[in-house]
């Protein structure tokens, strides 16, 4: 979370991006998939292998770039949502309901607005502070009690981070097997 910054011409009080602890292994996964694709293209890959590595690489790259540019900015007048190539703003008065959904250790903040639905997950840096800011600015009768309980509470979900690191380790193992095949 960083103070300052400008989002859509408004000075952001806080700017929340995706946690680096998730982006780093996700970027590593995309890079390792590129290495696997290059190995398949240059050395000894068949057509299906090339297709699968191409698809997985493109998906991982898209997820990494989307995560890299995704931001939720809090201003005096409302929220700004920035994604890869898209920006939307919502005034505090336009938020009609704030709810949450918890699946295992993953927490989703659900915002219903006059402009549609917005979902904010606990993969954002400073998630509990973001929840607090929303609770403070939105009318109390529009915020579920469960959301109030999230404010100030650590919402660190590490499952996606661990999964990304495990995927990286598996790909390193596959790369090693492809470059140094067992003799015998």
Order of alpha helices (4+ residues) and beta strands (2+ residues): beta-beta-beta-beta-alpha-alpha-beta-beta-beta-beta-beta-beta-alpha-alpha-alpha
